[in-house]
Structure formats: structure tokens, C-alpha cells
Amino acid sequence: MKPFKEIPELVELLRTRGLIIDDADAAAFLHDFNYYRFTGYARQFQENPGKHKNDFQSGTKLSDIRAAVDLDARTRALFGSALTTIELSVRARFAHESGRVLGDEAFYLNKESYLSVTPDLDRLLAKVRSDLLRSKSPTVARYVAGKGTDLRKVPVWVAVEVLSFGVIAKMIEYLSNDLPARKVAESYSIAWEGFCSTIHSFAVLRNQCAHHNQLWHRKLDIQTPVPKKFRPREIKYDPQGIFPAIVMLKLYLAKLNLGDTWSTEVEDHLAQNESYSVGVYRPFAR
């Protein structure tokens, strides 16, 4: 167990490890930015933290690490704006297509509506019920019967407004009748192959951004598939990193006629700092 350290002690610890403390507000920074969140970025500047060699590489300044922190925050903000736009569109189109194909009853609550390979199906259905029952939306309440627990009359176009994007992504991927999902992909002029995986990856990435997770030099648990014809030839990148998500977000925004500004912002952002951009293209967590 490591003993508790006051913030001035943490600053001194960093100094003894060779970090150049060039920031007069170092203590104030660590007061508002948790030390162990900070160390996730700092490890990239240390000699070999995986082997407990925690001294910093020669010449490393606190401002170098703070720059990576700030750039990563900007990356999350850029992702957040793009993912919000796409999420709202996917929700609306899926509600429309599944309502038209599967009707106005709460088919999404029926176990029989899902593929037998759906992982943790009981848990998924329990999550759907929980989200609906917990909702304070008067629109949902209007359709709930039987002392507020009978959800069979809540149509999908109402439910999608209170269910998480992760739940929507699982519906898209695992409903046994995949016609609504295929129609959504078709509406974007996106190939069906890889569509469900892409939406799943977007939902996971959205949650990571919402929880302020580090993206720099991190590989994604759920990678974003990039069709061969959309893979940039001029950039060498790791398919498990966040860059494939950037490629596909550009594509989806372009389908919504919203891609040019966002693409320019992302490209300008990555061009600011070569060290940071390397951690986006080819992440390697130390």
C-alpha cells in the first residue's frame, strides 16, 4: 500500500524523478487534475514505467505533459460533437425503420426478438426495463400502464429517447429481424458489412469521452472497422487505436452533409503537436 501524499509532496516526488517543474501553478494543477489521471499521461514520458523505471526522460517538462492532457481534452470534445450528431441521427432513423417494420408494440422487450447468440440477453432486457421505469419523461409515462410497470405499450420511437446509445447499438446488432438496421445503413449509403460493429464502437467511444478517459496512446477495446476503400494510404496507423474512429466519423458526417468543417478541425488539431499525433495514429501505452 502506498501512503497518502499531500499535493506539495506529489510535486516534489515528480521533481525527484527528474521532471522539470516549469509551471508555477503545478500544485494548483494537481489539485484539480487527479494525480493518478495525470500519471496515465506522464508514463509516456518516463524511462520504462513497466519495469518500475519511473525517472523521466531527460529534459521532460511538466508543461510537456500538460500539453498532452490539453490536446486529449480537445480530442474528446471533437469526438463528442461528432458522436452526438451521429447518435441522434441513428436513434431517429432506427426508431423510424423499426417502428415501420416491427410495429408499435414493445417488441424490444421480448426475448424472442433477439438472436440466440445475443450476449447477456437477460441483462440487456433488464437494463432496458430499468431505463424505461427510471425515466421521468412524461412521454414515456403516457404509454405505461398497470401501476407504472407495464411497458408493453411503449413504442420504440418513444423508448429510443431514454435508452442509452449502448443499448440502441445492441438492438441494431442483435435483433433477429435485421431489416430495420439494414434500412438505416442503406439510408446513409453505408455498406451493411461492418455497419453494426461501427455503431457499437461509436457507442463505446462516446462513453469513454463522457467519462473523460485518456485517448492518447490508448487502444480501444472495441475497434472501429474501416472498409478497405476508405483506409488512408498516406498515414500508417494502428487499427486498434482511435484514428480509425476519426476516419469513420468523417464518413458518417459526410453522409449527413456535415463533414467538411469537422474534418478540417480534426486535421488542424492533430497537426499542432507531432508527439501527440503519433499517440493517436500508433498508440503504445508504456
N, C-alpha and C positions, 0 to 999 in steps of 0.2 A: 504494500500500500504506500502511495506517495503522500507525504504530509501536505497539508494545506499551505499555500503561499499567498501572501499579500501581493498586490499588484506591483509595488516597488521591488519586491523580491523576484517576481517574474521578469521584470525589465532587467534586473541585474543578472539573472540566470542567462538571458539571451546575450547579454554583453560578455559574460564569461565564456560563452560558446563562440565568440568571435563576430557576432553581429554588430555592425556599426550602427549605433543608435543615433541617427541624424535627425530625429524627429523630436522636437521639444515637447510634443504632446503625446509621447509614447505611452505614458501611464493612462492618460485620458482615453487614448485609443483602445487599450486593453480593458478599460473599464466598461466600454460599450461594445466591444467585439471580443467575445469569449476566447480565452487563451487557447482552448483545445480546438476551436474552429480555426483560429489563427495558425495553429501548428500543422493543419492539413495543407495549407499553402506553404508554410515555412519549410516543410520537409523537402520540397523540390529544390531548395537552396542549400541543404545540408550535405555533408560529405557522403554518408551512407547510413541513413537512419535505420534501414532494415537490419543493419548489423550493429546498431547502437553507436554508430559514429555520428554523433549529433552536432559536432562542430560545423559552423557554417563555412561554405566555400569562401576563399579569400576575396575580400572586397565587397561582400554582400552587405547591403544596407537595409535597414528597416523599411525605407521608402520603396525599395525594390519589391518587397513582399506586399506592401500596401497597394502598390500599383496593380499587382496581380489580383488582389482582393477586389479592388475597384473595377477592374476590367471584367471580372467574373460577374460582378453585380450588374454591370451593363449588359452582359450576355444574357443573364436571366431575364432582365427587363425586355430585351429584344425578343427572346423566346416567348415570354409571357404575352406580349401584344399579338404575336403571330398565332400562338396556340389558342388564345381566346377567340380570335376571329374564326379560326378553323373549327374549333369546338362548337361554337354557336351555330355555324352552318351545318355541321354534321348532325347535331341534335335535331335541327329543324327538318333537314332532308330525311333523316331516318324516321322521325315521327310521322312525316307525311307518307312515306313509302310503306312503312309497316302498318299504319292505320288503314291505308287503302287495300293492302294485301291481306292482312290478318284481322281486321275489324276493330270494333270499338270496345270489346271486352278486354280484360286484363290478361291477355294470353301470356305475357311476360312473367306472370306468377305461376304458371303451370309447369311442372317438372317435365311433362311430355312435350313441351315446346322446344326443348333443348336437345342437342346431340348427347348421346350416351357418354361421349368422351369429355364432356364439359368438366373441367377440374373444379372440385369443391362446389358442386352444384347446390347442395343443400345450404351451404354457407352463403352462396351468391343470392339465393332466393330469400334467405333470412335478412340479408343486407338490404335487398330491395324493399321488403316489408318494413324494415326498421326505418329506412329513409322516408318512406311514404307516411308512416304513422308519426314520425317525429316532425314532419313538415308542418309549419304554421300557415302554409299557403291556403287562403280561402278558396282558391280554385280547386285544390285537391279535396278540401273538406266538403265541397259541394257534391262530390261524387261518392264520398264514403258513407256507407250505411251500417246498420247494426251496431249502434252504440260506438261508432267511430272505429270499428275494427274490420269491417267487411270492405275489402279493397277491390272486389271483383268488377266494379263498375268504373274504376279509374282508367280512362283510356290512355293509350301510350303517349298521345300528344300532350297530355297533362303530366304524366309521370316523368317524361324526359326533362322537365323543368326543375325537378327536385332530386333526381338521381345523379350520382357522381358520374363524371366523364369515364372513369374506370369501369363502372357498371355498364354504361352505354356501349363501351368498346367490347365488353364481353358478350353483350347481346348481339352485337354486329357479328362477332366471330363465331358464336356457338348456337344461335337459333337454328333449329333443324330446317326451317324454311328460310333459305338464304336469299330468296328473291328480293326482299326489301334492301338488304345490304348490297346486292349486285346492282340494283337500281340506283342506289346512292353513288357507288363507284362510277356507274355509267353517266350519271348526271354531271360528274366532274371531268368526264372523258379520261378517266383513270383506268388502267388495266385492272381486272379483278385479281389477278395473281399478285399477292403481296399487299393488297388493299387492307385487309383485316389486321395484318401484322403492323402495318404503318400506323393505323389508328390506335392500336394497342400501345405502340411505342410513344405516340404523341400523348396519350393519357398518362403514361408513367412519367414522361419528361415534364409534363405540366405539374404533376405532384412534386417532383424534385425541385422545380423552380419555386413553387408555392412554399416549400419548406426551406428555401434558401440554401439548398445543398450545393456543395462545390461541384462545378462542372469541369473546370480546368484540370487537365491531367487525370481525368476520371473516365473509366469505361462504363457504358450503360449495361445494366442487367438485361434489358430488352432493347436490342439494337434495331435501328430503323433500316429496313431493306431499301436499297436503291436499285431500280431496274438498270440493266446494263447500258441502255441508250442514254441514261441521264447521268452516268458517272463521269465526273470531270476528269479529263485526261491530264491536265496540266498540274494537278495537285495530288501529291501522294498522301493518302490518309488511311487511318485505321477504321475499318467498318464497325468496330465496337465503340468508337468514340462518338462525340456529339456532332461532328461535321456532317455525317450522312443525314442527320435530322435537319440541318440547315439546308441541304440540297433539296430535301423533300418538302420542307416548309416553303421554300421558294416556288416549287412546282405547284403546290396547292394554292398558294396565294395568287399565283399567276392565273390559275383556273378561275379565281374569283375576281380577276382583273385588279388585283391589289398588290402585285408582287414587286413592281419596279422600285418604289421608294424603300421598302423593307430590304430588298436585296442590296441596294446601294448603301444603306445604313450598316448592314452587317459587314459588307466588304470593307468599308471605311474603318469600321471598328476593329476588324482583325488586322488591318494594315498599320495600326498605331504602334504595335509592340510585337516584334518578331518572337521574343521568348514566349509571350502569351499565346500567339497564334500557333506555335509549334505544339503547345499543350492542348490545343483544340484539334489540330489535324492528326497528331500522332501522340495520344496520351500515354504517359508512362509514370504511374504512381510509384514514388520512392518509399 
